[in-house]
Amino acid sequence: MSELAEKIRSVIGTKGVVSFARFMELALYAPMLGYYEREAQRVGRAGDFYTSVSVGSLFGELLAFQFAEWLEADVHGKHQLVEAGAHDGKLAADILGHLQKFRPQLFEQVEYCILEPSFARQKWQRETLSSFAGKVKWFDSLATLPSVRGLVFSNELLDAFPVHRIGWDATAQQWFEWGVRWENERFVWARMAEPEAKAVRGQTLQVPRELRAVLPDGFTTEISPVAAEWWSAAANKIESGRLLAIDYGLRAEEFYAPNRANGTLRAYAKHRVCDDPLANPGEQDLTASANFTVLQVMGELAGLKSEPLATQSQFLTRIFGNTIPAKERFAEWSSVRTRQFQTLTHPEHLGRPFRVLVQSR
Ligand SMILES: C[S@@+](CC[C@H](N)C(=O)[O-])C[C@H]1O[C@@H](n2cnc3c(N)ncnc32)[C@H](O)[C@@H]1O
């Protein structure tokens, strides 16, 4: 058994069961052992899955172009660009590289901050960004980040936050929570006698009444209070500017579509979806769709104004359109960039499943 599986077993301990959220947190982030804590190649061709960043530098260049337009429209001198979930620092390098070349004045003024709780990941980021030493500052959490004039953004951060997996008991007309047990030498699903998620304990999860009546027994979905809290805390950091997330995600009602009766939780290894999210903890990525409705509400409660939710395709195509008349501020549209653009925006690739939420103050 792997060291991480041993650790999860010891956390399950005598209680006999842990919530899936705790299992996922350990599987992905247990110090030195979790999936995102070890220096293996996770993202890209040699890894387990692609992100828009691993497609090439175009994604960062387009974002940098848009960020610069937003920041330059604000007359205040110093700005911060805050990236969360920077992983190996590649997106930061693409953005900073573009700004340095095409917006040298803004590049001088901007402070690039990375929110990174893990020291292992901070180390990889420092290596990738060595040519920008002195330009980038690290913060280990939102709590230590000063208030922001500019932008807080992330790519595929919120869909990597731990989720509680919950099920519908049609007879009792109640939600219950799925936990994880160790049985016959493997981790297995087990209904929790005492749910951990507050919304399940208090049965406060909002489900439209007409849906409640037809929701099949055992209907499964996920909730991520950690993602909601993170978004709320980030929103409260914005003194002026924007909060932006690009994520695999859905509106609240879309979680209840019949084809999602088993939820949105997925495990990936070597570019394949794996059947069992509980198998091989630390060796496969675990992810679940972000709930954009919840994030939007959290941001609005913190006083932010929402822009209409866009698909990645719509968002990047709009930026592309703005680069055309601004030739001196964008790299040449070579065949390599054009191919990357197609992958980033094509509905069958990354264009439709990824959505972009922008809120501002
Ligand atoms: C799916 S990866 C995305 C990586 C990168 N943004 C990209 O697009 O290629 C998710 C990243 O979020 C990081 N992460 C998870 N929780 C975080 C938190 N609370 N603050 C900052 N980063 C976090 C993970 O360690 C991982 O590097």
The ligand as a Tripos MOL2 file, in Angstrom:
@<TRIPOS>MOLECULE
LIG
   27    29     1     0     0
SMALL
NO_CHARGES

@<TRIPOS>ATOM
      1 C1         -5.7330   21.8650  -12.2260 C.3       1 LIG1
      2 S1         -4.3490   22.6650  -11.5530 S.3       1 LIG1
      3 C2         -4.2900   24.0810  -12.6020 C.3       1 LIG1
      4 C3         -2.9050   24.5720  -12.8240 C.3       1 LIG1
      5 C4         -2.6990   25.7970  -13.6790 C.3       1 LIG1
      6 N1         -3.4800   26.9420  -13.2100 N.3       1 LIG1
      7 C5         -3.0050   25.5320  -15.1370 C.2       1 LIG1
      8 O1         -3.9710   26.0710  -15.6550 O.co2     1 LIG1
      9 O2         -2.2670   24.7720  -15.7700 O.co2     1 LIG1
     10 C6         -4.9140   23.2950  -10.0080 C.3       1 LIG1
     11 C7         -3.8510   23.9650   -9.1880 C.3       1 LIG1
     12 O3         -4.4480   24.6730   -8.0740 O.3       1 LIG1
     13 C8         -3.6150   24.5110   -6.9400 C.3       1 LIG1
     14 N2         -4.3500   24.8490   -5.6970 N.ar      1 LIG1
     15 C9         -5.2320   24.1020   -5.0160 C.ar      1 LIG1
     16 N3         -5.7050   24.7530   -3.9190 N.ar      1 LIG1
     17 C10        -5.1210   25.9710   -3.9220 C.ar      1 LIG1
     18 C11        -5.2240   27.1220   -3.0760 C.ar      1 LIG1
     19 N4         -6.0120   27.1490   -1.9970 N.pl3     1 LIG1
     20 N5         -4.4960   28.2070   -3.3910 N.ar      1 LIG1
     21 C12        -3.6990   28.2040   -4.4860 C.ar      1 LIG1
     22 N6         -3.5620   27.1450   -5.3230 N.ar      1 LIG1
     23 C13        -4.2500   26.0350   -5.0510 C.ar      1 LIG1
     24 C14        -3.1990   23.0610   -7.1020 C.3       1 LIG1
     25 O4         -2.1180   22.6890   -6.3230 O.3       1 LIG1
     26 C15        -2.8630   22.9890   -8.5820 C.3       1 LIG1
     27 O5         -1.5460   23.4110   -8.8260 O.3       1 LIG1
@<TRIPOS>BOND
     1     1     2 1
     2     2     3 1
     3     2    10 1
     4     3     4 1
     5     4     5 1
     6     5     6 1
     7     5     7 1
     8     7     8 2
     9     7     9 1
    10    10    11 1
    11    11    12 1
    12    11    26 1
    13    12    13 1
    14    13    14 1
    15    13    24 1
    16    14    15 ar
    17    14    23 ar
    18    15    16 ar
    19    16    17 ar
    20    17    18 ar
    21    17    23 ar
    22    18    19 1
    23    18    20 ar
    24    20    21 ar
    25    21    22 ar
    26    22    23 ar
    27    24    25 1
    28    24    26 1
    29    26    27 1
@<TRIPOS>SUBSTRUCTURE
     1 LIG1         1 GROUP 0 **** ****
